[in-house]
Amino acid sequence: MMQYSTLNPNLEIVRIHDTLAEIKNVFSQETLDLIDGYFEHDHEWLMDRRLARLSYPTSNDVDPFKAIGLDMCALANEVYNSTNLIYRKSKLFLDLPGSEVPKHSDANDIGLMSQVYLRNSNHPIPGTIFLEPFIHTVKYEYNCGYLNLNVDKKIHQSGFLINGYRTSFGVACGLQ
């Protein structure tokens, strides 16, 4: 595996399916510290009341996470032996108690979606359940997540959050 400045050199990749991989020990400590700073400082967050989810940044004009997103898309191209994935945007997500991400597939203009879970919790936090081509759960674990190549438009969801907060970092890559 190539070296990426924002990713952990000990990153682990577990292929689940041709178009789905779990990733573990994803970000370097420096990157995790940078991301944590955005949770701890006063920034304007966008509230999606339907999902009970906050996201940052709120517009496409600001992209403080571009270096991380470029590395994640390059990693995805390496994992899927591709050169077609190009960086589009990254976001932090803070899912509040009562949130649930219903069954959906990612938008057609997303070539790959990656989500990395952040921060441990004393409460059980639902991860992401992929329902196609077979049922597979990506557990909520610190600095772990998935690379979902969106060619097959897999239906997936995140369960109802009862206690605690689900924090994650999402990266969307488009297709050239």
C-alpha positions as CSV (number, residue, x, y, z in Angstrom):
1,M,0.0,0.0,0.0
2,M,1.2,3.5,-0.8
3,Q,1.9,6.0,2.0
4,Y,-0.6,8.8,2.5
5,S,0.1,11.8,4.7
6,T,-3.2,11.8,6.6
7,L,-3.7,8.1,6.9
8,N,-2.2,5.6,9.4
9,P,0.6,3.6,7.8
10,N,-0.8,0.6,9.7
11,L,-4.3,0.9,8.1
12,E,-6.0,-2.4,7.6
13,I,-8.3,-3.3,4.7
14,V,-10.7,-6.2,4.8
15,R,-12.5,-6.9,1.5
16,I,-16.1,-7.9,2.3
17,H,-17.3,-8.0,-1.3
18,D,-16.1,-6.8,-4.7
19,T,-17.5,-3.3,-3.9
20,L,-17.3,-3.1,-0.1
21,A,-14.3,-3.0,2.2
22,E,-14.0,-2.4,5.9
23,I,-11.1,-0.2,6.9
24,K,-9.5,-0.2,10.4
25,N,-6.9,2.1,12.1
26,V,-7.6,4.6,9.3
27,F,-6.3,8.0,10.3
28,S,-2.9,9.0,11.7
29,Q,-3.0,10.4,15.2
30,E,-2.2,13.9,13.8
31,T,-5.3,13.6,11.5
32,L,-7.5,12.4,14.4
33,D,-6.3,15.4,16.5
34,L,-7.1,17.8,13.6
35,I,-10.6,16.3,13.2
36,D,-11.3,16.4,17.0
37,G,-10.5,20.1,17.0
38,Y,-13.5,20.7,14.8
39,F,-15.8,19.1,17.3
40,E,-14.3,21.2,20.2
41,H,-14.3,24.6,18.6
42,D,-17.1,26.9,17.7
43,H,-18.1,26.3,14.1
44,E,-21.4,26.7,12.3
45,W,-23.0,23.3,11.8
46,L,-25.9,22.4,9.5
47,M,-28.8,20.7,11.3
48,D,-30.8,18.0,9.4
49,R,-33.8,17.7,11.7
50,R,-35.3,14.7,9.8
51,L,-32.1,12.7,10.5
52,A,-31.3,14.4,13.9
53,R,-27.8,15.0,12.4
54,L,-25.4,17.9,12.4
55,S,-22.8,18.2,9.6
56,Y,-19.8,20.4,9.0
57,P,-18.8,22.2,6.8
58,T,-22.1,23.8,5.9
59,S,-21.2,24.8,2.3
60,N,-19.0,23.7,-0.6
61,D,-17.1,27.0,-0.4
62,V,-15.1,25.8,2.6
63,D,-13.1,22.6,2.6
64,P,-10.8,22.2,5.6
65,F,-10.6,18.4,5.0
66,K,-9.4,18.3,1.3
67,A,-6.1,16.7,2.1
68,I,-7.8,13.9,4.0
69,G,-10.4,13.4,1.2
70,L,-7.8,13.3,-1.5
71,D,-5.9,10.6,0.4
72,M,-9.1,8.6,1.0
73,C,-10.0,8.7,-2.7
74,A,-6.5,7.7,-3.7
75,L,-6.7,4.8,-1.2
76,A,-10.1,3.8,-2.7
77,N,-8.6,3.9,-6.2
78,E,-5.8,1.6,-4.9
79,V,-8.2,-0.8,-3.2
80,Y,-10.5,-1.1,-6.2
81,N,-7.7,-1.0,-8.8
82,S,-9.2,2.1,-10.4
83,T,-8.2,5.6,-11.6
84,N,-11.8,6.8,-12.0
85,L,-12.5,8.1,-8.5
86,I,-11.9,11.8,-7.8
87,Y,-12.4,13.7,-4.6
88,R,-15.7,15.7,-4.2
89,K,-16.1,16.6,-0.6
90,S,-15.7,15.5,3.0
91,K,-17.9,16.2,6.1
92,L,-18.0,15.6,9.8
93,F,-21.2,14.1,11.1
94,L,-22.6,14.2,14.6
95,D,-25.7,12.1,15.0
96,L,-27.8,13.0,18.1
97,P,-29.8,10.7,20.3
98,G,-33.0,9.8,18.4
99,S,-31.2,9.8,15.0
100,E,-31.6,7.1,12.5
101,V,-30.4,6.9,8.9
102,P,-33.1,5.1,7.0
103,K,-32.6,2.6,4.2
104,H,-31.1,4.2,1.2
105,S,-28.6,3.9,-1.6
106,D,-26.0,6.6,-2.2
107,A,-26.8,9.2,-4.9
108,N,-26.0,8.3,-8.5
109,D,-23.2,11.0,-8.8
110,I,-21.3,9.4,-5.9
111,G,-18.8,6.9,-7.2
112,L,-17.6,5.9,-3.7
113,M,-18.7,6.8,-0.2
114,S,-16.4,6.2,2.8
115,Q,-17.3,6.6,6.4
116,V,-14.9,6.4,9.4
117,Y,-16.3,6.4,12.9
118,L,-14.8,8.7,15.5
119,R,-14.8,8.8,19.3
120,N,-15.6,5.9,21.5
121,S,-18.8,5.8,23.5
122,N,-19.9,4.2,26.8
123,H,-23.2,3.3,25.0
124,P,-23.8,0.9,22.2
125,I,-23.7,2.9,18.9
126,P,-25.2,1.4,15.7
127,G,-22.8,1.2,12.8
128,T,-23.9,0.7,9.2
129,I,-25.9,-2.3,7.9
130,F,-25.5,-3.1,4.2
131,L,-28.5,-5.1,3.0
132,E,-27.2,-6.0,-0.5
133,P,-25.8,-8.2,-2.0
134,F,-26.0,-9.9,1.5
135,I,-26.4,-8.5,5.0
136,H,-23.2,-7.2,6.5
137,T,-22.8,-4.9,9.5
138,V,-19.9,-2.5,9.8
139,K,-19.7,-2.0,13.5
140,Y,-19.2,1.4,15.1
141,E,-15.5,1.3,16.2
142,Y,-13.1,4.1,16.8
143,N,-11.1,5.0,13.7
144,C,-12.7,2.2,11.6
145,G,-15.3,2.3,8.8
146,Y,-15.8,1.3,5.2
147,L,-15.2,2.1,1.5
148,N,-18.4,1.6,-0.4
149,L,-17.9,1.5,-4.2
150,N,-21.3,2.7,-5.4
151,V,-21.5,0.9,-8.8
152,D,-24.2,-1.5,-7.4
153,K,-26.2,1.1,-5.4
154,K,-26.2,-1.1,-2.3
155,I,-29.1,-0.4,0.1
156,H,-27.8,0.4,3.6
157,Q,-28.9,2.1,6.9
158,S,-27.8,3.0,10.4
159,G,-30.0,2.0,13.3
160,F,-31.8,4.1,15.8
161,L,-29.4,5.9,18.2
162,I,-30.8,5.6,21.8
163,N,-28.0,7.0,23.9
164,G,-24.7,8.7,23.1
165,Y,-23.6,10.3,19.9
166,R,-22.5,8.8,16.6
167,T,-19.6,10.8,15.2
168,S,-18.1,10.1,11.8
169,F,-16.1,11.4,9.0
170,G,-17.6,11.0,5.5
171,V,-15.8,11.3,2.1
172,A,-17.6,11.3,-1.2
173,C,-15.7,10.6,-4.4
174,G,-17.1,11.2,-7.9
175,L,-16.3,9.5,-11.1
176,Q,-14.1,11.0,-13.8
